[in-house]
Amino acid sequence: MTSVIDPALETGAEPARPRVLTGRLGRSEKIFSGGTFISGMVVLSLMGAVGLFLAIESSAALGKVGFSFITTSVWEPDRGVFGIRAVLTFTVIIALVAVAIAFPISMATALFIAEVCPRRLKSWLVSLVDLMAAVPSVVYGLWGLYLMQGQVIGLSRWINAWFGWIPLFAVDGANPNDPLSNATVYTASSFVAGVVVAMMVIPIQCVVMREVFSQVPPSEREGAFALGATRWGMIRVVSLPFGRGGIIGGTMLGLGRALGETIAVFLIISSRFDITFHTLESGSNSVSALIALRYADASEFGLSALFAAGLALFMVTLVVNFTASWFVARSRSGASSDA
């Protein structure tokens, strides 16, 4: 067997290597790249500054109560006894109710716009969904307080009558079978607040899901139709699996919005600090509503306690939003995204 020796090795020269091709950026490209980099760093710096500010301002309160801040339900900072266990629980309950209501509506709307809606009508529906996100939260709150709450009472009574055996839908002191019973036990509840917040969450979830479904490769759609699939069959085997990560990410982004909602929840609920999982029962709370309610008359130490509550909510929403971005970036539809 003969061996072939590289001529470059015999002469002592270095072996040939692949050439590295580099391109020179133009002036406009350098300006654009630098601008986007600076913008990204500014956003990250602002986020870090907000977290640092909350940590500094809340250090006095957290230094006094320590870990009991998470396990205490009472809110009396001037007596040195305070915690967010109850308000954080109600915050999560309201957010979960909102997401449970908004998720099927958002996904159905996104699928209709992306897969079924006629081209002439699509732009109008997209604009309407986007306009829902532009409505101020105080308008949703007033709408929920003066219009929606009265309509939801009947639904709450019906749910309590048929599903009251489930602790989540039980209402203490209520007789749903008596039409003359007092209806105030169903007002200002976590369920009413969740319905209103759901209307605010729907646009966010729908936009993310619609963008994901619009990125489904046309070849996969056409392949499913070529194999004899119906439109629903194509959606079930192509669109939904393709956008699974985007669906999860959009839902969690909506959850992050619901966790931090303030004015709408503040206008609807009546504050309470004892933990209950009866979502239809009058009385609820949230971290953001607590801050809005107690800020004006808080002492210096009470203000530090409110900053601590804001820091806890900031961390929770940060974790939820980063988790949503992680799911979107690792889905097929977000495979080329660095979100």
N, C-alpha and C positions, 0 to 999 in steps of 0.2 A: 504493500500500500504506500503510495507516495503522499507527501504532505506539501501543501502550498504555503510558502512563506511570504508574508506581506513585504513588498519591496521597501516600504517605509521603515520597517524594522531593520532591514539590512543596512540601510544608509544612516541609521540613527535618528531619523526624523520622527516627529510625533505622528501617530496615526490620524487619519482624517476623521473629523467629527462633524455632526450635523450643524449646519449654519443656523444661528438664531436670528430670526427675522424680527425686526423692531420697526415700529412706525412712529413718526414724529407727530405729536399733537399740535394742531393749529392754535392760534391765539384764542379763538372763540371756544374751542374745546377745553383749553386750559382754564379759561374763566368759568365755564360751566362746571367742570369737575371741582374746581376750588370752591365755587359757590355752594354746590350741593354738599361737599364735605363740611364746610363751615356751618351750613344750616343744620346738618345732622348733629354736629357737636354742640350747637346751641341748644337744640331740643334735649339732648342728653344732659347737658349742664343745668338746664332749667329744672328738669325732673330731679336731678340730684340735689339742686338747691332747695327745692320744695321739701324733699325728704329730710334734708339736714336742718332746715328751719323748724319743721314740725318736731324733730327729735330734740333740738335745743330748747324749744319753748315748752315741751312736755316733760323735760328732765326732772323738774321739781316734783311734779305729781307722781311720775313713775318711780322716782327715787324713794318716795314715802310709802307707797302701797306695794310696789314690786309686782310679782306674778299674780297677786290677788286681784289686780286690775282686770284680768280676764275671767276670774271665777266669781266675782261679786256682782250681784244684781241691783244693789241699792245705789242711788246716785245722790249723795250728800257730801260733796267735797269739803264744805266748810267744817264738817265734823270729822273729816279724815276717813270717811267710809264711802267708797265709790268704786264702780266697775261697770263694764260694758257687757257682761254676760247676757243680760236680758235684752238690751237693745241690739246687740249683735245677732242674737237668735232671731228676733223679729225682722231684722234687716235681711237675713238669709231667707226667712219664710216668705216675705213679700217678694223678694227677687225670684225665688223658685216658682211662686204662683204666677208671676208675670211671664217668666220664660215658658212655663207649661202652657199658658194660654197663647203666647205669641209664636211659639215654635211651629205648630201645624199651619197657622195662618201664613206665616212668613214663607215657609217652604212651599206651600201650595201656590202662593202668589208668585214666588220666584220661578217655579216650574212652569206656571201658566205664561209668564212673560217670556221666558227663554225658549219654551218648546211648543207652545200651542197658540199664543196670541198672534193675530194677523199683524203683518208688518205696519200697516197704517195706524193701528191702535197702540202698538208697542211703545212708541215715543211718548204718547200721552200718559200711559200707565207708569212709565219710568219717572216722568216728571211729577206725577201725583204722589208716588211713593217718596220721592226726594223732598217734596214739599211738606210731607208729614214730619220729616226730621227737622224742618226749619221752624215748626210751630213752637213758641216758647213754652217751657214747662209749666209756668204759672197759668197759662191758658188751659192746658190739660187738667191742672189741679182744680180750677174753677169749674170746668166742664164736669169733672168727676164729682165734685162736691154738690153742685146744684142740679145736675141732670142725671148723671149716671148712677149715683148712689140710690136714688129712689127707684130706679129700674132694677138694680141689682138685688134689692131687698127681696123681691119675689123669687128670684133665682136662688138666693141664699136660703130662703124658707123651703123651697122645693128640694134642694140638695140635703138640707137638714132632715126633712121628712123622710126621704128615701135612703139616705146614706148616713144618717145620724149614728148608726151603730158602729161606724168607723170613727175612732177618736179624733181624727183630723177634721171631721165635719160635724162633730158634736157641739152643742151650744148649751151651756149651763143656764137653767132657769127659763128655757124656751119650750113652748108647746106648738110645734109646727102644724099640727092638725087643727088648731083653733084659729080660725081666720080673724078673730077679734083680739088675739093676744098682742101684746106690745111689740111693735116692730123695731124699737130702738136697740134691742139686743143684737140686731144684725148690722147696725150702722157703724161707721168709723172702724171697720175691721181690716184685718190683713188682706182678706179676699177682695174687698172693695179697692183698697190701695193697689193690690196686685193687678186688678183689671185695668186701672188707669195707667199704671206703669207699663203694662203690656202694650198699650197703644203707642207708647213712646219707644218701646224696644223693637216693635215690628219693622220700622224702616231700616234700622241698622242691620238686623238679621237678614232682611229681604235683599238689601243691596249686596251684601257679601255673598249670599247664596246665588243670586242672579248672576253675578260676575263669574262665579265658579261654573255654573251650568252653561254659560255662554262660551266657555273655553273647551267644551267637549269636542274632540276632533270630529269633523264632518265625516271622515272615512268610517269611523266606528258607528256613527248614526246610520249611514247608508248601508254598511255591512249588515246591521241588525235588520233593517227593512228588507234587504235583499234575501235574507234567510227566512222571511215571512213573518217577522215580528210586527205586532200592532204598535201604535204610538205608545201606549202604556207599557207594553213589553219592552220597547226600546228604552224608555225612561227607567224602567226597573233594572235592566241588565247593563245599561251603558251609562246613563246620566247620573243615577244615584251612586253607583260604585265609584265613578270618576270623581264626584264632588263630595265624597264622604268626609275628607279632612276639612274642606271648606264649610260643610254643614256644621261640623263640630265647632270649628273656629268661629263662625258667625253666631252660633248659639251662645258661646262663651263670651264673645264680645257684647252681646245683648245682656248677658248676666252681669258683666262688669258695669254696664250703664245702669242697670236696675239697682245694683248694690249702692251706687252713689247718688241716686235720685233724691232730691231734697224738697223742693217747694211743693210739688204735687202730693207727695206723701205727707208733708207737714200740714197741708190744708185739709186733708181727709181724716187722718187718724186722730184718736184721742189717746194721749200718752198713758202708758202703764209700764211698771217695772217688775211685775211678777211674770215669770215665764209660763206661757201656755201655748200649746200647739193647736188650739181650736181656731182655725183660720177664719171661720164664719162669725166668731164671737166679737162683740164690740170691744175695742181697745187694742192698740198695737203701738209700735215704736220703731225707730230706726236711728242709726248713728247720726246720719246727716240731719234728721229732724230734731234730734236731741241738741245738736250744736246750734241750729237755728233758733230753737226755743229758749235755751239757757244763756246764749251769748250776751244778750243786752244787759242782764242784771247779774252777771257772774263777777265774783271777786277775783283778785289777782291769782290766788291759788286755784279757784274754780275755773278760770280761764286756762290755766296750765292743764287742768284735767280735761277740758274740752279739746285742747290741742293733742292730748294723748289719744282721745277717741278719734280725732281726725287722722292721726298717725296710723292707728290700727286699720281704719278704713282705707287709707292710702296704700298700705301694704297688701291688704286683701285684694283690692282692685288691680294692683300692679301684678300680683301673682296670676290672677284670672286672665288679664289681658296678655301677658307674656305666654301663658299656656295656650291661649287661643292662637297667637301668632305662630307658636311652635307647631300646632296641628295644621294650620294653613300652609306653612312653608314645607311641610313634609308630605302633603297630599300630592296627588298627581297633578292637580290643577295649579298647585303652587310650587312645583318642583324647581322651577327656574327663578323663584322668588327668594329673597333674603329676608323676608319679613319676620 
